[in-house]
């Protein structure tokens, strides 16, 4: 990013992470249940057991918890907007650590959540984002970054993504991280 004129500035990622937790540990799971409840009732085996287990947890949330979480999300959105207000965009890894399929099968909920650690807040915070290839890890697994901005920043983010692609890492370039699949 610096090679295309970007200035690196660290921010407090807490409001983004807290919003992501609402997505999986809050009543937004109930929203998913409302969409597929008939399918679960009539053909529960049409979903993977772990997917069905996650979605069925949506029935555990009360209306009070839903409204409390909605108010909390508004608070987090203000904090995240304040963080983004001084930046052109937020740049994060697109995905967390890479895992082997067998490892994911042992703990699919936690490890799939880890994969979206840096990005699963975007929709709840009403933000725009674009993922961009950024080279390869030492293991040969592709690595990418996600550019995040305000909801109307799509064109701006894609322009930055294009500039990054023009000047950024080339195919075969290795990311200095030692994130190897576990």
TORKOL-4160 file (C-alpha; in steps of 0.2 Angstrom, whole numbers, padded with zeros to 4 digits, m for minus):
182
<pt num="1" X="0000" Y="0000" Z="0000"/>
<pt num="2" X="0014" Y="0012" Z="0004"/>
<pt num="3" X="0021" Y="0009" Z="m0014"/>
<pt num="4" X="0005" Y="0017" Z="m0021"/>
<pt num="5" X="0005" Y="0032" Z="m0009"/>
<pt num="6" X="m0003" Y="0024" Z="0006"/>
<pt num="7" X="0002" Y="0030" Z="0024"/>
<pt num="8" X="0000" Y="0016" Z="0037"/>
<pt num="9" X="m0009" Y="0021" Z="0053"/>
<pt num="10" X="m0014" Y="0009" Z="0066"/>
<pt num="11" X="m0032" Y="0010" Z="0073"/>
<pt num="12" X="m0042" Y="0002" Z="0087"/>
<pt num="13" X="m0050" Y="m0013" Z="0079"/>
<pt num="14" X="m0061" Y="m0016" Z="0094"/>
<pt num="15" X="m0078" Y="m0009" Z="0087"/>
<pt num="16" X="m0075" Y="m0020" Z="0071"/>
<pt num="17" X="m0072" Y="m0036" Z="0081"/>
<pt num="18" X="m0086" Y="m0032" Z="0093"/>
<pt num="19" X="m0098" Y="m0030" Z="0078"/>
<pt num="20" X="m0092" Y="m0047" Z="0071"/>
<pt num="21" X="m0096" Y="m0055" Z="0087"/>
<pt num="22" X="m0114" Y="m0049" Z="0086"/>
<pt num="23" X="m0115" Y="m0058" Z="0069"/>
<pt num="24" X="m0111" Y="m0075" Z="0076"/>
<pt num="25" X="m0115" Y="m0073" Z="0095"/>
<pt num="26" X="m0130" Y="m0062" Z="0094"/>
<pt num="27" X="m0148" Y="m0062" Z="0088"/>
<pt num="28" X="m0143" Y="m0060" Z="0069"/>
<pt num="29" X="m0142" Y="m0079" Z="0070"/>
<pt num="30" X="m0161" Y="m0078" Z="0072"/>
<pt num="31" X="m0162" Y="m0068" Z="0056"/>
<pt num="32" X="m0154" Y="m0083" Z="0047"/>
<pt num="33" X="m0166" Y="m0095" Z="0056"/>
<pt num="34" X="m0181" Y="m0085" Z="0050"/>
<pt num="35" X="m0175" Y="m0087" Z="0032"/>
<pt num="36" X="m0172" Y="m0106" Z="0032"/>
<pt num="37" X="m0184" Y="m0112" Z="0046"/>
<pt num="38" X="m0197" Y="m0120" Z="0034"/>
<pt num="39" X="m0182" Y="m0129" Z="0026"/>
<pt num="40" X="m0176" Y="m0135" Z="0043"/>
<pt num="41" X="m0193" Y="m0141" Z="0048"/>
<pt num="42" X="m0197" Y="m0150" Z="0032"/>
<pt num="43" X="m0180" Y="m0156" Z="0027"/>
<pt num="44" X="m0167" Y="m0154" Z="0041"/>
<pt num="45" X="m0154" Y="m0166" Z="0032"/>
<pt num="46" X="m0153" Y="m0153" Z="0018"/>
<pt num="47" X="m0141" Y="m0143" Z="0028"/>
<pt num="48" X="m0124" Y="m0149" Z="0035"/>
<pt num="49" X="m0126" Y="m0153" Z="0053"/>
<pt num="50" X="m0115" Y="m0140" Z="0059"/>
<pt num="51" X="m0124" Y="m0127" Z="0049"/>
<pt num="52" X="m0141" Y="m0132" Z="0055"/>
<pt num="53" X="m0134" Y="m0132" Z="0073"/>
<pt num="54" X="m0128" Y="m0114" Z="0071"/>
<pt num="55" X="m0144" Y="m0108" Z="0063"/>
<pt num="56" X="m0155" Y="m0117" Z="0076"/>
<pt num="57" X="m0147" Y="m0107" Z="0090"/>
<pt num="58" X="m0157" Y="m0092" Z="0083"/>
<pt num="59" X="m0172" Y="m0098" Z="0092"/>
<pt num="60" X="m0163" Y="m0094" Z="0109"/>
<pt num="61" X="m0164" Y="m0075" Z="0107"/>
<pt num="62" X="m0178" Y="m0065" Z="0114"/>
<pt num="63" X="m0185" Y="m0049" Z="0107"/>
<pt num="64" X="m0177" Y="m0039" Z="0121"/>
<pt num="65" X="m0159" Y="m0046" Z="0117"/>
<pt num="66" X="m0162" Y="m0042" Z="0099"/>
<pt num="67" X="m0166" Y="m0024" Z="0103"/>
<pt num="68" X="m0151" Y="m0023" Z="0115"/>
<pt num="69" X="m0140" Y="m0029" Z="0101"/>
<pt num="70" X="m0147" Y="m0017" Z="0089"/>
<pt num="71" X="m0143" Y="m0003" Z="0100"/>
<pt num="72" X="m0126" Y="m0010" Z="0103"/>
<pt num="73" X="m0123" Y="m0011" Z="0085"/>
<pt num="74" X="m0128" Y="0007" Z="0082"/>
<pt num="75" X="m0115" Y="0012" Z="0096"/>
<pt num="76" X="m0102" Y="0001" Z="0087"/>
<pt num="77" X="m0106" Y="0008" Z="0070"/>
<pt num="78" X="m0103" Y="0026" Z="0077"/>
<pt num="79" X="m0086" Y="0020" Z="0084"/>
<pt num="80" X="m0081" Y="0011" Z="0068"/>
<pt num="81" X="m0086" Y="0026" Z="0057"/>
<pt num="82" X="m0075" Y="0037" Z="0069"/>
<pt num="83" X="m0061" Y="0026" Z="0066"/>
<pt num="84" X="m0064" Y="0026" Z="0047"/>
<pt num="85" X="m0067" Y="0045" Z="0046"/>
<pt num="86" X="m0048" Y="0049" Z="0047"/>
<pt num="87" X="m0043" Y="0035" Z="0034"/>
<pt num="88" X="m0045" Y="0033" Z="0016"/>
<pt num="89" X="m0048" Y="0014" Z="0019"/>
<pt num="90" X="m0045" Y="0001" Z="0032"/>
<pt num="91" X="m0033" Y="m0013" Z="0025"/>
<pt num="92" X="m0034" Y="m0030" Z="0034"/>
<pt num="93" X="m0030" Y="m0048" Z="0029"/>
<pt num="94" X="m0044" Y="m0056" Z="0019"/>
<pt num="95" X="m0044" Y="m0072" Z="0029"/>
<pt num="96" X="m0036" Y="m0077" Z="0045"/>
<pt num="97" X="m0025" Y="m0093" Z="0046"/>
<pt num="98" X="m0026" Y="m0106" Z="0033"/>
<pt num="99" X="m0032" Y="m0123" Z="0039"/>
<pt num="100" X="m0031" Y="m0141" Z="0032"/>
<pt num="101" X="m0049" Y="m0148" Z="0029"/>
<pt num="102" X="m0046" Y="m0161" Z="0042"/>
<pt num="103" X="m0043" Y="m0148" Z="0055"/>
<pt num="104" X="m0058" Y="m0138" Z="0050"/>
<pt num="105" X="m0069" Y="m0153" Z="0052"/>
<pt num="106" X="m0063" Y="m0156" Z="0070"/>
<pt num="107" X="m0069" Y="m0138" Z="0075"/>
<pt num="108" X="m0079" Y="m0130" Z="0060"/>
<pt num="109" X="m0087" Y="m0116" Z="0070"/>
<pt num="110" X="m0072" Y="m0109" Z="0078"/>
<pt num="111" X="m0061" Y="m0111" Z="0063"/>
<pt num="112" X="m0073" Y="m0104" Z="0050"/>
<pt num="113" X="m0076" Y="m0089" Z="0062"/>
<pt num="114" X="m0057" Y="m0087" Z="0062"/>
<pt num="115" X="m0056" Y="m0087" Z="0043"/>
<pt num="116" X="m0068" Y="m0071" Z="0043"/>
<pt num="117" X="m0060" Y="m0063" Z="0058"/>
<pt num="118" X="m0054" Y="m0048" Z="0049"/>
<pt num="119" X="m0070" Y="m0046" Z="0038"/>
<pt num="120" X="m0086" Y="m0053" Z="0045"/>
<pt num="121" X="m0091" Y="m0036" Z="0052"/>
<pt num="122" X="m0093" Y="m0027" Z="0035"/>
<pt num="123" X="m0111" Y="m0030" Z="0032"/>
<pt num="124" X="m0117" Y="m0027" Z="0050"/>
<pt num="125" X="m0108" Y="m0010" Z="0050"/>
<pt num="126" X="m0115" Y="m0006" Z="0033"/>
<pt num="127" X="m0098" Y="m0004" Z="0025"/>
<pt num="128" X="m0091" Y="m0007" Z="0008"/>
<pt num="129" X="m0076" Y="m0019" Z="0005"/>
<pt num="130" X="m0066" Y="m0027" Z="m0009"/>
<pt num="131" X="m0054" Y="m0041" Z="m0008"/>
<pt num="132" X="m0037" Y="m0041" Z="m0017"/>
<pt num="133" X="m0024" Y="m0054" Z="m0021"/>
<pt num="134" X="m0008" Y="m0049" Z="m0012"/>
<pt num="135" X="0004" Y="m0064" Z="m0015"/>
<pt num="136" X="0007" Y="m0080" Z="m0007"/>
<pt num="137" X="0011" Y="m0087" Z="0010"/>
<pt num="138" X="0028" Y="m0096" Z="0012"/>
<pt num="139" X="0017" Y="m0112" Z="0011"/>
<pt num="140" X="0011" Y="m0107" Z="m0007"/>
<pt num="141" X="m0006" Y="m0104" Z="m0001"/>
<pt num="142" X="m0013" Y="m0087" Z="m0008"/>
<pt num="143" X="m0014" Y="m0072" Z="0003"/>
<pt num="144" X="m0025" Y="m0057" Z="0001"/>
<pt num="145" X="m0030" Y="m0041" Z="0008"/>
<pt num="146" X="m0047" Y="m0033" Z="0010"/>
<pt num="147" X="m0050" Y="m0014" Z="0008"/>
<pt num="148" X="m0064" Y="m0008" Z="0019"/>
<pt num="149" X="m0073" Y="0009" Z="0018"/>
<pt num="150" X="m0089" Y="0018" Z="0021"/>
<pt num="151" X="m0105" Y="0011" Z="0012"/>
<pt num="152" X="m0104" Y="0023" Z="m0003"/>
<pt num="153" X="m0085" Y="0021" Z="m0006"/>
<pt num="154" X="m0086" Y="0006" Z="m0018"/>
<pt num="155" X="m0079" Y="0016" Z="m0033"/>
<pt num="156" X="m0065" Y="0023" Z="m0022"/>
<pt num="157" X="m0061" Y="0006" Z="m0015"/>
<pt num="158" X="m0060" Y="m0002" Z="m0032"/>
<pt num="159" X="m0049" Y="0012" Z="m0038"/>
<pt num="160" X="m0037" Y="0008" Z="m0024"/>
<pt num="161" X="m0038" Y="m0010" Z="m0027"/>
<pt num="162" X="m0034" Y="m0007" Z="m0045"/>
<pt num="163" X="m0019" Y="0003" Z="m0041"/>
<pt num="164" X="m0013" Y="m0010" Z="m0028"/>
<pt num="165" X="m0015" Y="m0023" Z="m0042"/>
<pt num="166" X="m0004" Y="m0013" Z="m0054"/>
<pt num="167" X="0010" Y="m0009" Z="m0042"/>
<pt num="168" X="0007" Y="m0023" Z="m0028"/>
<pt num="169" X="0014" Y="m0040" Z="m0026"/>
<pt num="170" X="0017" Y="m0050" Z="m0042"/>
<pt num="171" X="0012" Y="m0068" Z="m0044"/>
<pt num="172" X="0024" Y="m0080" Z="m0035"/>
<pt num="173" X="0029" Y="m0066" Z="m0023"/>
<pt num="174" X="0029" Y="m0074" Z="m0005"/>
<pt num="175" X="0021" Y="m0065" Z="0010"/>
<pt num="176" X="0034" Y="m0064" Z="0024"/>
<pt num="177" X="0022" Y="m0072" Z="0036"/>
<pt num="178" X="0025" Y="m0090" Z="0042"/>
<pt num="179" X="0006" Y="m0094" Z="0043"/>
<pt num="180" X="0006" Y="m0112" Z="0038"/>
<pt num="181" X="m0009" Y="m0123" Z="0038"/>
<pt num="182" X="m0012" Y="m0132" Z="0054"/>
